[in-house]
Structure formats: C-alpha cells, structure tokens
Amino acid sequence: MAKVKHIKNINWDGLKLHNEVNIVADIIVLDIKNGVRQGQDINGSAFKPLKESTSKQKRRKGQPNAPLIATGQMHEVYIKPRATRGKEIANVQVPRGRDGVNRIVVGHIHNTGDGVPKREWFGISKRALKKIDTSLKFRLKEKLRQKGGAGIR
C-alpha cells in the first residue's frame, strides 16, 4: 500500500479510476482462465481428481480427462460491462453455455461442491491479489500526486 503522511484537498471523485478497475478485472479473468487450464483452484491447490465413472464418460464423449474443461466453457470468463469514466464498475462473468445451460449455475455448483467434488475455480486468488497490488501501487500513487496529495511516497 502507498504510505501516506498527509493528503489534503483531493477530489476523490475526480480520480477517474476506470482504467485501474479494468486492469484489476483483467488480472482476475486471466488468473481464473489459467487456474482452470492448469487444474488449480483459487487457493493454489490442485482440483480433486475425477471419479472413474466420470473419466469413462468423458472418454466415450472424446472429452479431455481433466476437471472443468469438458466443453471448454468454464474458463471462458469475461468482463461485462467494462468500467467507463461514468461507471467505474467491471463485472467478471461466466458465459451462458452453447447448449443453453446457464454456466453461472454450473460454476456455482462446482465452486461450492453441491453434489460434486468441490473445485473452487471462480474467485480472486492470492496470486491475483499480489498481481493487483503490484500493478496498482504505482498508478494510484501517481494519480494521487497529480491531484495534490502531499507526502505520498
């Protein structure tokens, strides 16, 4: 975090942090995608292995024998809407499946372990938090300095 001795006369509303919000969202999306591809949950642990019956079923369908990548849709998270100057909010979302099945529901089931082995794939990992912290420190310090923040180092 930025070390602040004294901040005066800063128009916090005028900081326009939409670019920084989008940077954070991009880091989270990339981390989720990489985690699913690598078979790791948001805590850095490997996904629980598939049961033998699930492996057989996936082999029959010609699908990869790894959790959460049968159709390739679980890692297709995206940001909608992206943050703008007028609305500094970005939502990371799971797409609707090609088969019409709502991936939000399926993703939640996997994340919580409701009837299937728990695989916490969707969320903000410690890896992502570290990248976010590193990426934003300099940008936020600069913005605060530009807005008249005295004593920011």
LINVENRA-V964638 format. One record per residue. N is the residue number from 1. PHI is phi in radians with two decimals (999 if undefined). Layout:
BEGIN
n:N phi:PHI
n:N phi:PHI
END
This chain:
BEGIN
n:1 phi:999
n:2 phi:-1.20
n:3 phi:-1.55
n:4 phi:-2.07
n:5 phi:-1.48
n:6 phi:-2.73
n:7 phi:-2.16
n:8 phi:-2.36
n:9 phi:0.92
n:10 phi:-1.77
n:11 phi:-1.50
n:12 phi:-1.03
n:13 phi:-1.17
n:14 phi:-1.54
n:15 phi:-1.22
n:16 phi:0.90
n:17 phi:-1.68
n:18 phi:-1.06
n:19 phi:-1.13
n:20 phi:-1.18
n:21 phi:-1.07
n:22 phi:-1.17
n:23 phi:-1.08
n:24 phi:-1.05
n:25 phi:-1.08
n:26 phi:-1.08
n:27 phi:-1.10
n:28 phi:-1.13
n:29 phi:-1.05
n:30 phi:-1.07
n:31 phi:-1.14
n:32 phi:-1.11
n:33 phi:-1.04
n:34 phi:-1.13
n:35 phi:-1.07
n:36 phi:-1.14
n:37 phi:-1.07
n:38 phi:-1.53
n:39 phi:1.29
n:40 phi:-2.06
n:41 phi:-1.50
n:42 phi:-1.23
n:43 phi:-1.67
n:44 phi:1.52
n:45 phi:-1.59
n:46 phi:-1.20
n:47 phi:-1.07
n:48 phi:-1.08
n:49 phi:-1.16
n:50 phi:-1.22
n:51 phi:-1.25
n:52 phi:-1.02
n:53 phi:-1.11
n:54 phi:-1.21
n:55 phi:-1.06
n:56 phi:-1.08
n:57 phi:-1.07
n:58 phi:-1.18
n:59 phi:-1.09
n:60 phi:-1.05
n:61 phi:-1.48
n:62 phi:1.30
n:63 phi:-1.67
n:64 phi:-1.08
n:65 phi:-1.63
n:66 phi:-2.38
n:67 phi:-1.12
n:68 phi:1.20
n:69 phi:-2.22
n:70 phi:-0.98
n:71 phi:-1.83
n:72 phi:1.38
n:73 phi:-1.62
n:74 phi:-1.20
n:75 phi:-1.64
n:76 phi:-1.51
n:77 phi:-1.22
n:78 phi:-2.62
n:79 phi:-1.89
n:80 phi:-2.65
n:81 phi:-1.45
n:82 phi:-1.35
n:83 phi:-1.21
n:84 phi:-2.23
n:85 phi:-1.04
n:86 phi:-1.43
n:87 phi:-2.44
n:88 phi:-1.54
n:89 phi:-2.35
n:90 phi:-2.26
n:91 phi:-1.90
n:92 phi:-1.55
n:93 phi:-2.25
n:94 phi:-1.77
n:95 phi:-1.28
n:96 phi:-1.28
n:97 phi:-1.19
n:98 phi:-1.10
n:99 phi:-1.54
n:100 phi:1.53
n:101 phi:-1.32
n:102 phi:-1.30
n:103 phi:-1.19
n:104 phi:-1.10
n:105 phi:-1.16
n:106 phi:-1.09
n:107 phi:-1.08
n:108 phi:-1.12
n:109 phi:-1.05
n:110 phi:-1.16
n:111 phi:-1.12
n:112 phi:-1.66
n:113 phi:1.35
n:114 phi:-1.43
n:115 phi:1.54
n:116 phi:-2.35
n:117 phi:-1.03
n:118 phi:-1.22
n:119 phi:-2.34
n:120 phi:-1.34
n:121 phi:-1.72
n:122 phi:-1.89
n:123 phi:2.75
n:124 phi:-1.84
n:125 phi:-1.46
n:126 phi:-1.13
n:127 phi:-1.03
n:128 phi:-1.15
n:129 phi:-1.05
n:130 phi:-1.15
n:131 phi:-1.13
n:132 phi:-1.08
n:133 phi:-1.02
n:134 phi:-1.10
n:135 phi:-1.17
n:136 phi:-1.60
n:137 phi:-0.89
n:138 phi:-1.12
n:139 phi:-1.06
n:140 phi:-1.22
n:141 phi:-1.03
n:142 phi:-1.09
n:143 phi:-1.10
n:144 phi:-1.15
n:145 phi:-1.08
n:146 phi:-1.11
n:147 phi:-1.54
n:148 phi:1.68
n:149 phi:-1.31
n:150 phi:-1.57
n:151 phi:1.41
n:152 phi:-1.54
n:153 phi:-2.14
END
